[in-house]
Amino acid sequence: LAGYPTTSDPWSQWLDAYFGRKSLEGYSNIIFSNGLLDPWSSAGVYDDLTVIEPGRYTGPWLRNLSSSKDVSALILPLGAHHLDLMFSDDDDPPEAPYARRVEFAAIDRWTS
């Protein structure tokens, strides 16, 4: 094509190059919290790199992302941005208190 670059944009791959591509092996003590009601949830970190649509997810709320089990993804189907980091509320969806318990237990494990 006329005007089409002969090489790809070198900056288009900087995230993969800087952070080690899509593999999370070698990292530890990370929990990715994915509220599916977030407008940017499609850019969340999941174990199989597929986009999970809000309201359609029926799988496990906690998914392991590494062989060491120190990197995982929480999926909150009815959660939005940082719901799990907010104070508890009677109107919280059931996955919110679960996420808080998982995060608290992980932080306790990491710091003890």
N, C-alpha and C positions, 0 to 999 in steps of 0.2 A: 504494500500500500504506500502510496506517495505520502511522505511526511510522517510515517509511522517510525518510531525509534528502532534502530537496529539492535539495541540492547535494552533489557528491562531497566526500570528505574531502580538504582541502587538503594534508595531510601525506602522502597516499598517492603523490604524484608528486614528492616533494622530491628524490629521487635523480636523476631525469631532469632536473629543473629545475637542480639544482646542477651536475651533471656534463655537461650538454649533450645530454640525450636518449641515444639509442642510437648516434649517429654518433661515430666515433673520429677523424674528419678534424680536423686542426688539432693533434692530439697527436703526440708523437714519442717514440722511445726507450723503448718499452714492449714487453715480451713477457709475455703471459698464459700461464701454465703450467697446463694442465688435466689432472690425473690422474683418469682415469675411475673409479678405484676409491674415490675420495673420496666420502663420503656426501653431500657438498654439490656434487658435480660438475655437477648440473643447473643450478646458478647460475653456472657457468663462463662465460667469454667466448669465443664462437665466431663465425665469420664470417657464419653464416646464421641465428643466433638459435634454432636447433633444439637440443633436448636430445639428446645422444649417449649411448646406453646402454653401460655397460661390457661388454666382450667382443664387441660387435657392430661396432665401428668398424674399417673396413679402408681408410679414405682416407689422405691424406697426413698426416704427423705435424706438419708446419709449414704454417700457413695465414696468408696475408697479410690484414690487416684494414684497411689504409689505402692510398690511392693513392701515398703517399710510400714505402711499404714499410718504414717505421720502426716500425710497430705490427703485431705478429703474435701468433698463438696457437699454442702447442705443445700437441699432444694426445698424451697418454701412455696408451694403452688399458689397460696393466697397471700404471699408476703410481697412487700415492696421494699424500697431502699431502706436498709438498716433496721427493719422491723425487729430483728432479733437482738439488736443493741439498745432498743428502747425499753422503758419501764414496762412491766407486766400490766396487762389490762384484761378485764373480764371479757372483752370483745375480741381478744386475740384469736386467730385461727389456731387449731391444735398443733400445727407444726412449729409455731413460735416458741412456746415453752419447751418443746422438745429440742429445738435448736439452741436455746439458751443453756439447757442442761448439757448438751454435747459440747458446746464451746467452753462452759465452765469446767467440765471434767478434763478437757484437753489442756486448758491453761494450767489447771492444777497439776496435771501429769507433767507438763513441760517444765514447770517451775519447781517441782519437788525433787 
